[in-house]
Amino acid sequence: MAEIDSVAIARKEKERTRLEEMARARSKALLCAGQADRHKALDLVLLEVSEVSSFTDYFIICSGKSSRQVQGIADNLEVALGERGFKPLGVEGRGEGQWVLMDYGDVIVHIFYEPVRSFYDLESLWADAKRVVWERESITRGLDAIEGDV
């Protein structure tokens, strides 16, 4: 009987830990989206890919009108997240500014130069992912609370 109880307790603890991880990932994704938006990212889309991906929980896909703007969004995002203790596991494509991929583990940020984004069309490739609906005003108002929790 004690063995069954310990298995049930372990399962509940594992489930609680996963729920906490999911909440932290969502907060980080909203923080990334808000920061990208603050730095003039265009056509920002937030996808929850945890149900269709084994390597991350969220994708942020956004655009810039020039390679310079793409690089600027990436630079500012990295600084803003770094100030909150988040360091990327990797950053690819910053030098060219056509498609910058920033890997924060449970959140991956894709910043595209507009024509390159339409060519790769990640939104269609990840069409089975859940789109997280957010509004600029609500995310901006909520950022201070989220940033305090992260």
N, C-alpha and C positions, 0 to 999 in steps of 0.2 A: 504494500500500500504506500509506503514512504517513497518507493521508487517511482510509482505513478505520479505522486504529488511533485516530486522533483523534476520529472519530465514536463509536466504541465507548467510548472513555474518557469522552467528554462524556455519553453515555447512562448509564454507570455512576455518574458523579458526580451526575447529576441524580437517579437512583434513590436513591443514598445520602443526598442532601440531603432528598428526600421522606420517606424512612424516619426520618431524624432529626426532621423536622418533625412527623411522625405521633407519634413517641415523646414529644416535648415537649407536643403537644396532649393526649395521653392523661394525662401527668403533671399538666398544668394542670386537666384535667377531674376527675381524682381529687382534686386539691387543693381545687377548688371544691366537690365533693361532700362531702368531709370537713369543710370549713369550714361548709357549710350544715347538715350533720348536727350539728356541735358547737353550733350555735346553734338547735337544736331544730326544724329543718325536718322536716316529716312526709311519709311516703310518698315518699321520694326515689327517683327513677328516673334512671338514667344510660343514655343512648342514643348509640351510635356511628352517626352519620348520614352519614359521609363517602362511603359508597357510593350514597346516595340523595339527596344534597344537594351543590350546587355552591358554597354560601356558608359552610359551617361543617363541622366534624368531629364535634362532640359537642353534645348537648343535656342539660342537667340540668333535671329537672322535679321540683318539690317544692311543699309546701303549708304554710300557716300557718292557725291556727284563728281569727285575727282580722286585720283590716287592719293593726293595730298590730304584730302578730307578723310579718306579711309584710314590713313596712317595716323592722323590726328585723333580720330575717334579711338583707335586702338591704344595710342599712347596715353590719352587721358583716362580711359577705362582702366588701364593697368595701374596708373598712379592712384586713382580713386580707390580701387580695390586693395591695392597694396597698403594704403593708409588704414584700412580696416583689417589687415592681417591676412589677406588672400593673395597668394602668389600663384601665378599660372604654372601648371606643370609643363607647358610648352606653348610657344607662339611661333606660328609659321606664316610666311608671306608678307611680313611687315615691310621688308625692303622694296618689294615691287608695288605694293599698295593696290593690287588687283583683287585679292581675296586674303584677308587676314583671319586666321583661325587661332583662337585663344582657348586653350584647354584648362579649365578650372576643375577638372575631375567630374563632378556631378553636373556641371554647367559648361557647355561649349558655346562660344560666341563666334559667329561667322559675320565678318564685316566685308561686304562686297563693293567694288566699283560697279555702278548700276548695270552696264551692259554685260558684265561677267555674271552678275547674279541671275539675270534672265536666261543666260546660256545654261548654267548649271541647274537652275530651277529646283533648289533643295526642298521647297515647300511641296512640290509634286512628288518628289522622291520619298518624302516623309508624310504623305497624305493620310496615313493611318494614325499618325500621332494626334494627340489632343491639343487643340489650339487654346492657349490660355488668353482669355479676353481681358484686356486691361485698357484703361483710358489714361492718357497723359496726365490729366488733372488728378485722378485718384492715386496714381502711382507716385506722383510728386508729393501729394499730401501725406501719403503713407510712408515715404522713404525715411523720414526721421525716425519713426517708430521701428521700422525694419532694421535700419542701420544700428539702432541701439540694441537690438536683439542678437545681431550677428556677431 
